[in-house]
Amino acid sequence: MHERLTTLALALAALLVFLTLFVHAEGPPGRGVSVPTSADREQSGLLGAFTWLSEEGVRTRAVRERFTVLPRLRDLPARGNLLIVTLPGAVPFRSDEAAALDRWLRQGNTLLVLAALADRPAWARDPGVLDSDLHLVTGLESESVHPARPARGRSGSEARRDAGDDAATGLAREMRLLLKPERETLLPNRAHRYLEGVGSLAGFSEYVPRGWKLKLPRDGFPLCLAHVAAAGGCGLWLLEDANGTIVLSSFGSLLGNRALGEGDNARLLANLVRASVAAGGAVLFDDQHQGLSETYDPDSFYRDRRLYLTLGILAAVWLVWVLGGTRLTAPAAPPPPQGEADLVRSTGAFLARVLRPSAAARRMFEHFFERLRRTLREPTRDPSPYWEWLENNPRLTRADVAQLRAWYADAYSDTRVPLMRLHNLIVRTEMQVSA
């Protein structure tokens, strides 16, 4: 019974450790950093903008499906909506989404793209898919730029080697985490309805921003509305295509919870909403491409009571198996193979149980006198002359010889003799005699 209780206590402790490690009260873990979704409360989330617009009476909606669903949103008007997209995305864009988005824009809607080009928040640590996503969503192309060394005085192989070194150095620099977030600034170029009351716009970088440049399309020319204060290049573009409008910001963190109250970021969002959203229209936040999809709702999953019922049943079955279906005591290990020392020890233990000490002592004296006879080369087996020789031997003490005679007399009178002491005394006597 004690073993069963011990096993139950250890099983409950193991279950507690499992729950501590894998079950969190706040729900399933996210991507490890704050991401620009309408549900994220941290510094890079868009919950602040989502809540602010909702409280101001602006219709807001989180899009957690592919953009192919945009033409099928029957509860929204066909035109007069604003869609906010952040790049790079955690989920790649598809070509059919780009086609659906283009049709939706041509109906008279507006797209605001927050692309982490001039800033580098933590969620945009890997910008590898940014260029392709930007081209699919806006039709514009960007490419990374690494500063090159001057080629004067270098051979072709040296130039190629240096170009490779520059690319590797630039990549290592882009992956370096800043000690503290770095603030970036956009400054308006000229007056525009989107920039009414806007003096500056702020963005934040946790990683070193990459070098980049925008390739202008041949069939359209985007209007540069603001420039990056530090680098001087354009940082806010306006591209009008048929009835649709695309606003591209080089700050991916422009509307994040941390940056919304900085500079005039909130003013820019208000101007965009006022100019783009018609009566009955809505501001749409793209959560799908940042990993928040309707096909998997973690909040609903963790609120479902069937999940905890299943876990409870599994835990109960596991406890029953641990307590009733497992062997509580380990099987006995097979005995090690017996060696010569074990054989001698077992034989000695057997003889010690059946042989009387006086008989063993007599046998020890017989062997002692036999060795002494061979040493003295005496023909007789009578121990009397040997005792006389031992008593007259100058190497032996009288006390040792007297002790030998006393134990000899006890052995032949069936009196108990200390065998260990007798053995040691015989060995010491033989060593002294042969010295």
Secondary structure, DSSP 8 states (H G I E B T S, - for coil): -HHHHHHHHHHHHHHHHHHHHH--TT-S--SSS--SSTT--STT-SHHHHHHHHHTT--EEEE-S-GGGGGG-TTS-SSS-EEEEEES-SS---HHHHHHHHHHHHTT-EEEEEE-SS---GGGS--TTHHHHHHHHHS-EEEE-------TT--HHHHHHHHHHHHHHHHHHHT-EEEEEEEEEEEE-S--GGGTT---EEEEEEE----EEEE--SS---EEEEEETTT-SEEEEEEEETTEEEEEES-TTTTSTTTTTSTTHHHHHHHHHHHH--TT--EEEE-GGGT-BTTB-HHHHHH-HHHHHHHHHHHHHHHHHHHHSS-SS----------HHHHHHHHHHHHHHHS-HHHHHHHHHHHHHHHHHHHHT-S---SHHHHHHHHH-TTS-HHHHHHHHHHHHHHTTT----HHHHHHHHHHHHHHHH-
